[in-house]
Amino acid sequence: MSAKYTFWAWDQSINKAPLKLTLLQLADNANDDGVSWYSVPKMDVRCGMSDRALQGHIKTLSDMGLLVVRERPGTSRIYQLQY
């Protein structure tokens, strides 16, 4: 967990609770470099939303420039928060 990225996530101007919750979940899982690699199934349980909903919120956050999603063939994705 990186307090730096959690504080950063709280400061982002996001007015939709599910988007903010998704960003906070990614920040809570991030290391000191802002990298998170938790799986969507783990995160959606913690956030109380479906896989599809969480994936949609991740795409929206990526489109907003708040994170970069990198695919890793045969394994989970890597999420890089853009501090």
N, C-alpha and C positions, 0 to 999 in steps of 0.2 A: 504494500500500500504506500502511495505517495501523497503525503499531506499537501505538497505543492500543487499537484494536479487536482486534488479534491477541492482545494480553495479556488483554483482557477475555474473549475467546472461550475461552482456556485456563482462565480462572478459573470458567467456568460449570459448574455441577454436572450434568453429562451423563455417564451411565455406559454409553452405547452408542457404540462407536467410529465407526460410520458417521454418526451424528448429529453427533458432535464434529468429525469430518472435514469434514462439510458446512458447519458453522458456521465452522470455521477457514478453509475455502476462501472463503466469503463475506467473512470479516474480512480475509483476505489481499488480496482484490480491492477492498476498500472504500477510499474516499477519506477525508479527515480529518473528514468529517461522518458517516461510517458508511454511506455510500451505495455500493452495488455494482450494476452493471448488466451483468455478464458473462452471456453466454448459457448456458443449461443444457448444450448440446452441448460447449462449451468446458470447463465445470466438470466434467462427468461424465468426460471424458477425463483430466483432471488428477487426479480422485479415484478413477478406476478402477472406476466403477460405471455402471449403465445410466441412461438418461434418466428412466425411470419411478421407479427407486430414488431418484435425486437429487431429483426432484420431490416424492416422498413425504416425504423427509427435510426438505425446505424447508417443506412443509405442517406437519409435526410441530413444527418450530422456530417457525413462525408461531403455531400453536396454543398453544405454550408461552410466547408473549409475547416471544420473543427477537428477532423481526424482523417487519417489516410488508412485505408484498408489494403493489406497486402495478402494475397493468396499464397498458401503453402500447399502444394499438391500432396494429397494423401493425408493431410493433417488439418488442424484448425487454422483459422486466419490470425493474422497479427494486426492489432489496432494501434496506430501511432497517433497519440493526441498531439495537436498542433498548438502548443503553448505560445 
